[in-house]
């Protein structure tokens, strides 16, 4: 069972709080990407395009870390370590569109460029640290 986001920081789920997703390069060095995210009550969910560096890294090594700052107080944050437990293209376009509405407004849509395949990654947190 994944470690849940603690109630003290569960309000970050609804905020436009960007996450910094860390994946591991083939040589073990970190690669960091700012990402939109959502939470399904058990897993942190991120969305990316198939073939990007983070996609290749996750498929090779599912260990990840995220840092999520409260946009209203940068001294309040979540630090998450975990593992990608599911990768799927099913619902990828709908998922990025849903995230666009969260981060850009209810009328926003995200139309991937022709040929781009969107991928959903479900992350099971194994350790969550909080501040603030």
PyMOL commands that set and color helices and strands:
alter all, ss='L'
color gray80, all
select helices_A, chain A and resi 7-13+53-60+92-104
alter helices_A, ss='H'
color red, helices_A
select strands_A, chain A and resi 19-24+30-35+37-39+44-49+63-70+73-88+118-131
alter strands_A, ss='S'
color yellow, strands_A
deselect
rebuild
show_as cartoon
